Amino acid sequence: MNGAELEAYLRSRIPLSNAMQVHVRSVDHDALRLAAPLAPNINHRETVFGGSAAAVAMLAAWGLLYVRLEREGVPARLVIQRCEMEFLHPIESDFDAFARIDEGADWSRFLDALRRKGRARVAVRVLLDCNGVRVGEFVGEFAALRPPADAVEQA
């Protein structure tokens, strides 16, 4: 799945990404970078609304997992289980969210657990940047669940 395909999927299946005008800057096996403009995500202080920043970070984390699982041919339902968001500076203009699987995560162990048990967890770290400045950090723990057999056949 390339960036254009992922962006189309997000916009059709997660309408909030469309309203926030999120777009995919880059995607590869290990990382995903999303971008979002200030205008549709602005708050009363003329900076990015904190909920928008957190939502873009969560979309980046979820999107990276979705792409990796898709490329490896492993069907799964991905849900956020827990997250932490730290806001380091106000976001005063367009910003990026850069997702990478957490360094302590063992991807092969995650896949093995998903295949054997039908469920697994993995952490994803996302860094938010605005004009070259780190403005936020997000860490999300996601649960992957094997979809029912009939759901896989319909996909």
N, C-alpha and C positions, 0 to 999 in steps of 0.2 A: 504494500500500500504506500503510495507516494503522498506528498503533502497536499496536493489538490484533492485527492480522493478522501483523505482524512478530513480535510476542511469541509467538503461536501457532506460527509457522514455526520460530522458534528453539527452542522447547520440544519440538517434534516432531522436528526434524532435527538438533539439537545438544543431546543429553540433558544435558550438563553444565550448560547454562543453567537447566534445570529444577531440578537438584540444588542449584544455587547460589541459586535463587529470584530470578533476574534478571528485572526487568520494565522495560518501555519507558515512560519518563516522557513523552517527546516525540520526534516525528520530523517533519522537513520536508525540503525539497530539499537544503539545505546543512548540516544538523546533525542529530545523534541524541543523545539523552540516555537512558542506562540507569541503573537503580538496583539496588543489591544490599544485602541486610541483613547485619548482622554475624554472627548466629547460625549459619547454615550455612557460613560462610566463616571461622570463628574458628580461631585457632592456640593454642598452649600459653601464649602471653603475653596471651591474651584481647584480641587485636587481629586484624585481618584477615590471613589467611595471604597472603604475597606472591604465591603462584601464583594465588590467587583474584583478587587485584587485577589482575594481569597478564591473566588470562583474561577478566575483565569488560571491560578496556580493549580487548583484541583483538576481543571480540564487538561492542563499540560501533563500532570502525573497520570491521570486516567488514560489520556490519549497515548502516552508512551507505552503503557502496559497493553493497551488494546492493539497497537501496531505490532509489538513484539509477539504477542500471542497469535495474532493473525498470520504473521510471517512464518511462524513455526508450526502453523496448522493445528493449534491447540484451541478448541472452542472453550470459552469460559464466560461466565457472567461476572463482571467486575463491579464491586461496590466498595465505597469508602467505609472503613471501619472506625478509624480514628485519625485526627489530624491536629497539627499545631501550626499556627501562623504567627510569625513575628514581623511587626511593621517597624522598620528601621528608620525610615524617613518618609515624609509626605511625597506622594507621586504626583508631580506637577505637570506631566505631559504624557505622551504615548509611552508605553512600557512593554517589556518582554518578560516572558516566563520561560525559564530554561529548566527542563526536567531531565533527571538522570536517576537511574536505579541507585539506591543508597549503597555506598561502598561496602557495608557490612552484609549486604544481602547476597545470598547464594542462589543465583538464578537456576542452576541445574537442580538444586535441592527443592526449590519452589515448584519447578515443573514436575519433578518426580512425585512430590506430595499431591499435586493437583491430579496427576494421572492415576496414582494409587488410591488416594482417599476421596477424590472428588472435590477437594477444597484445599486451599493453601493461602498463606499471607505473605505479602512482600511490602517493603517500605520504599517510597520514592521521595527524593529530595527535589525541591524546585527553588530556584533562585530568581527573584524579581529584580530587574534592572531598568533604570530610567536614565537616559543620557549618560551611560557609562558608570552610574552610581548604583551600588547594591541598595535597594530600597525595601526589600522584604525577603523572608525565607519561610518556606513551607515544608513540612514533612508530613506525608500521609501514609498511613498503613491501609493497604487495600486487601480485601478478601476476594479470591477468585473461586468461583463455584462451577463445577461441571454442570452444564445445562441438561435438562431432561432430554432423553433420546429423541423425542418428537420435535423438540425445539431445534436440535442440530439438523435434522432432516429438512426442516422448513427454511433454514437460513440460506 
